[in-house]
């Protein structure tokens, strides 16, 4: 079953007047996650994908986890400088869980503190 880790590449994370030639904070987070993913072993069915907007603009940078028949999650306030290892750790734990619910104490701290939404599975088990 494929797990998708979506990264909002348009997140500006509070940039008031961003440099039009510079990558947004979300695009930097996506690039940092892809670079970090090359340096570690991840489940084959975990995909890291860019998305143009997660509608969490006041809570950027935002990421989302989803998989068929699992609960989905949206997390905010993520940073390329400090959170890539925790995001990938949380994504791996989510991928390995049967229903998307990782026990509270096993979640990375950022996933415990920065959860914006938990979305029920569309498909019934």
Secondary structure, 3 states (H helix, E strand, C coil): CCEEEEEECCCCCCCCCCCCCCCCHHHHHHHHHHHHHHCCCCCCCEEEEEECCCCCHHHCCCEEEEECCCCEEEECCCCCCCCHHHHHHHHHHHHHCCCCCCCHHHCCHHHHHCEEEEECCCCCC
